Amino acid sequence: MPTNKPPFTFHMEEEYLQKMKYIAKQETRSLGNLMTHLCKLHIIQYEEKHGAIILPE
């Protein structure tokens, strides 16, 4: 299924990657879905503390 989501690549320690894969499997998620979920949670927490992030149009 095609997606309009832009790809994003980053580097992380091998240990973190393996642990993230483990967590994703335990939660029946793909690794990409888990990373997206964690990003959303962090954004929510950040905005609760610092206010809404207004993006330029």
N, C-alpha and C positions, 0 to 999 in steps of 0.2 A: 504494500500500500504506500503510495507516495506521501511525502510529508512536506510541509512548508517551513519546518523548523530548520534553522541554520545549524550546520555541524559545528562542533566546538571540541578542540583537542587540548589537553593539558597533561602535564607530567606529575606523577605522584610516586611516593615510595612504594616499592613492591609489597611491603608488609601491609600498608594501607589498602592497596588494591585488592589483595587477597582477602582482607577482612571485609571490605565493602562487597565483594562477590559473595562471601559467606552470608552477610546480612541480607543481601538481595535474594538469595536462594531461600533463606528462612522466611522472608516476607512474601515469597512467590512473586517477585518483581524482576524485571530485567535490571541490569546494572545501570543502564541509561535512565530508566524510569526512577530508580532509587536516587540517583544524583539529581534529577529534576525535582523530585519531591523534597530532598534536603535543601536545595536552593530556595524553593518556595518557602519552606519553614524559616530559613534564615532571613529572607526578605521580610516576612511577616514580623519576626522578632525585631529586626532592625527598625522597621517603620513604627512599631509600637513604642520604641525607645526614642527615636529621632524624628518622627513625623513622616508623612507620606513622601515618597520620592516622586517628583514631578519630572517626567521625561519630556524633552523637547519634541515637537511634532515635525 
